[in-house]
């Protein structure tokens, strides 16, 4: 792993070029450009609010529920965008891979970094929404907001690890992109995107917390909605899983990296 990190550091300019390319491509792809990264989750938050609160009369205990949704949807969009893009990133960059020798890990990493940058801006939006509600719900601007860097870093490592795994598998399995798209949709509803841990029955809570986003989304909400530091227990499982997933992804990617040129 050390040699790979050294190689990435030597190619840091290439990594930054790729990250910049992702950012610029997003801004030029439509009239509203980067704004769509924020508009999509906000629109979905509006839809879920109508369904959960207006129709099913739920979500009242999570005030303000719109902010509750925004925290989870922004986080999930960042993760799912990285994961979705990673499946085909090596095949999409096949001409470069075949023409130039470089550490190919920069390709999935660049997506993880770019989406984390977008997510960082989205957290500013979420904090602005929290501030708009004022101190009524305990969401007034707080120095605790600075702690958002902790769950964000854990999420980026987790996303990078999953990206390494899926970018490797994506070279050999052509249908993986469609499978991943459906799995991401299912995983969102299995996670605490629309509800929190307190809603889960006590006997299932331990198993439920093995989902890294159970702790990550809860941590984002604790910081933004309550203005307090997240509980260490909420970050422990995601942190450990992020390291394990990254390690597995690294080993898998390195094992097959030499064969990518033949299959992309």
C-alpha positions in Angstrom: 0.0 0.0 0.0 2.9 2.3 0.8 4.2 2.0 -2.8 0.8 2.8 -4.2 0.4 5.9 -2.0 3.9 7.0 -3.1 2.9 6.5 -6.7 -0.3 8.5 -6.1 1.7 11.3 -4.5 4.0 11.5 -7.5 1.0 11.6 -9.8 -0.9 14.1 -7.6 -1.0 16.6 -10.4 -2.8 14.0 -12.6 -5.2 13.3 -9.7 -6.0 17.0 -9.4 -6.5 17.3 -13.2 -9.0 14.4 -13.1 -10.8 15.9 -10.1 -10.9 19.3 -11.8 -12.2 17.7 -14.9 -15.1 16.1 -13.0 -16.0 19.4 -11.4 -15.9 21.3 -14.7 -17.9 18.6 -16.5 -20.6 18.9 -13.9 -20.8 22.6 -14.3 -20.9 22.5 -18.1 -23.4 19.6 -18.5 -26.5 21.8 -18.2 -27.7 25.4 -17.9 -27.8 25.3 -14.1 -24.5 23.3 -13.9 -23.3 22.5 -10.4 -26.6 23.7 -8.9 -28.2 20.4 -10.0 -26.0 18.6 -7.5 -27.9 20.4 -4.8 -31.3 20.7 -6.5 -31.8 16.9 -6.9 -31.6 16.1 -3.2 -33.6 19.1 -2.3 -36.4 18.1 -4.6 -36.3 14.5 -3.3 -36.5 15.9 0.3 -39.6 17.8 -0.8 -41.2 14.6 -2.2 -40.3 12.5 0.9 -41.6 15.3 3.1 -45.0 15.2 1.4 -45.2 11.4 1.5 -44.0 10.9 5.0 -45.4 14.0 6.8 -48.4 15.2 4.7 -49.8 11.7 3.7 -48.6 9.2 6.3 -48.4 11.7 9.2 -45.0 10.5 10.3 -41.7 12.2 10.9 -43.1 14.7 13.3 -40.6 13.8 16.0 -37.7 14.8 13.8 -38.1 18.5 13.7 -37.4 20.1 11.3 -38.0 17.0 9.2 -36.9 18.7 6.0 -33.5 19.3 7.4 -33.5 15.7 8.7 -34.0 14.6 5.1 -31.6 17.0 3.6 -28.7 15.7 5.8 -29.3 12.1 4.7 -30.0 12.8 1.0 -26.8 15.0 0.5 -24.7 12.3 2.2 -26.2 9.5 0.2 -25.9 11.4 -3.1 -22.2 11.9 -2.6 -21.6 8.2 -1.8 -23.9 6.8 -4.5 -22.5 9.1 -7.2 -18.9 7.9 -6.5 -20.0 4.2 -6.4 -22.1 4.5 -9.6 -19.3 6.2 -11.5 -16.6 3.8 -10.3 -18.2 0.8 -12.0 -17.4 2.0 -15.5 -14.5 4.4 -14.8 -11.8 2.1 -16.0 -13.6 1.2 -19.3 -14.4 4.9 -19.8 -10.8 5.8 -19.6 -9.6 2.8 -21.7 -7.6 5.0 -24.2 -5.6 6.6 -21.4 -5.0 3.2 -19.7 -3.7 1.7 -22.9 -1.5 4.6 -23.9 0.1 5.7 -20.6 1.5 3.9 -17.6 0.2 5.4 -14.3 -1.3 4.2 -11.0 -4.8 3.5 -12.2 -6.2 3.9 -8.7 -6.2 7.7 -9.4 -9.3 7.1 -11.6 -11.7 5.9 -8.9 -10.0 8.1 -6.3 -10.7 11.2 -8.4 -14.4 10.5 -8.3 -14.4 10.0 -4.6 -12.5 13.3 -4.0 -14.7 15.3 -6.5 -17.9 14.0 -4.9 -16.6 14.8 -1.5 -15.9 18.3 -2.6 -19.5 18.6 -3.8 -20.7 17.1 -0.5 -18.6 19.7 1.4 -20.5 22.5 -0.4 -23.8 20.7 0.3 -23.0 20.7 4.0 -22.7 24.4 3.9 -26.2 24.5 2.3 -27.5 22.2 5.1 -25.9 24.4 7.7 -27.6 27.4 6.1 -31.0 25.7 6.2 -30.3 24.9 9.9 -29.4 28.5 10.7 -32.6 29.7 8.9 -34.7 27.8 11.5 -32.9 29.7 14.3 -32.4 28.5 17.9 -36.0 27.2 18.2 -34.9 23.6 17.2 -31.4 23.9 18.5 -29.9 24.5 15.0 -28.2 27.8 15.5 -24.7 28.0 14.0 -22.3 26.1 16.2 -18.6 25.5 16.4 -19.6 21.8 16.3 -20.1 22.3 12.5 -16.3 22.1 12.3 -16.6 18.4 13.3 -18.4 17.6 10.1 -14.9 16.9 8.7 -14.8 13.7 10.7 -17.8 11.8 9.3 -17.0 13.3 5.9 -13.5 11.9 5.9 -14.8 8.5 7.0 -17.4 8.5 4.3 -14.8 9.4 1.6 -12.5 6.5 2.7 -15.5 4.2 2.6 -16.6 5.5 -0.8 -13.0 5.1 -2.1 -12.8 1.6 -0.9 -16.1 0.6 -2.5 -15.0 2.4 -5.7 -11.8 0.3 -5.8 -13.8 -2.9 -5.5 -16.5 -2.0 -8.0 -14.0 -0.5 -10.6 -12.1 -3.8 -10.5 -15.3 -5.9 -10.9 -16.7 -3.6 -13.5 -13.8 -4.5 -15.9 -14.9 -8.1 -15.9 -18.7 -8.0 -15.4 -20.6 -5.9 -18.0 -24.0 -6.0 -16.2 -22.6 -4.7 -12.9 -23.6 -1.1 -13.5 -27.3 -2.0 -13.6 -27.1 -4.2 -10.6 -25.3 -1.5 -8.6 -27.9 1.1 -9.5 -30.7 -1.1 -8.1 -28.7 -2.1 -5.0 -28.0 1.6 -4.2 -31.7 2.3 -4.3 -32.5 -0.6 -2.0 -29.7 0.3 0.4 -31.0 3.8 0.9 -34.3 2.6 2.1 -32.7 0.0 4.3 -30.6 2.7 5.9 -31.7 5.6 8.1 -32.4 8.0 5.3 -36.1 8.6 6.2 -35.9 7.7 9.9 -33.4 7.5 12.7 -32.0 4.8 14.9 -34.5 5.3 17.7 -37.2 4.1 15.3 -35.6 0.7 14.9 -36.7 -1.9 17.5 -34.2 -2.4 20.2 -33.6 -6.1 19.4 -32.6 -5.2 15.8 -30.6 -2.1 16.6 -27.2 -3.7 17.0 -27.5 -5.5 13.7 -28.8 -2.3 12.1 -25.9 -0.3 13.2 -23.5 -2.5 11.2 -24.7 -0.3 8.3 -22.1 2.4 8.2 -24.6 5.0 7.1 -26.6 4.4 10.2 -23.8 6.0 12.2 -22.7 8.5 9.5 -26.2 10.0 8.9 -26.9 10.1 12.6 -23.6 12.0 13.1 -24.4 14.5 10.4 -27.8 15.2 12.0 -26.3 15.5 15.5 -23.9 18.1 14.3 -26.2 20.1 12.0 -29.5 19.7 13.7 -28.4 19.7 17.4 -25.2 21.6 17.2 -23.3 19.1 19.2 -20.4 16.7 18.7 -21.5 13.3 17.4 -21.3 10.3 19.8 -18.1 8.3 19.4 -20.2 5.1 19.1 -21.9 6.4 16.0 -18.5 6.9 14.3 -16.7 3.8 15.5 -18.5 1.2 13.3 -18.4 3.4 10.1 -14.7 4.2 10.8 -13.7 0.5 11.2 -15.7 -0.6 8.3 -14.3 2.2 6.1 -10.8 1.0 6.8 -11.6 -2.6 6.2 -13.5 -1.9 3.0 -10.6 0.3 1.8 -8.1 -2.4 2.6 -10.1 -5.1 0.7 -10.5 -2.8 -2.2 -6.8 -2.0 -2.3 -5.8 -5.6 -2.3 -8.3 -6.6 -4.9 -7.4 -3.6 -7.2 -3.7 -4.3 -6.9 -4.2 -8.0 -7.6 -5.9 -7.4 -11.0 -4.4 -4.0 -12.0 -2.0 -5.7 -14.3 -4.8 -7.3 -16.3 -7.0 -4.2 -16.8 -5.3 -3.3 -20.1 -6.4 -6.6 -21.6 -10.0 -6.2 -20.7 -11.0 -2.5 -20.8 
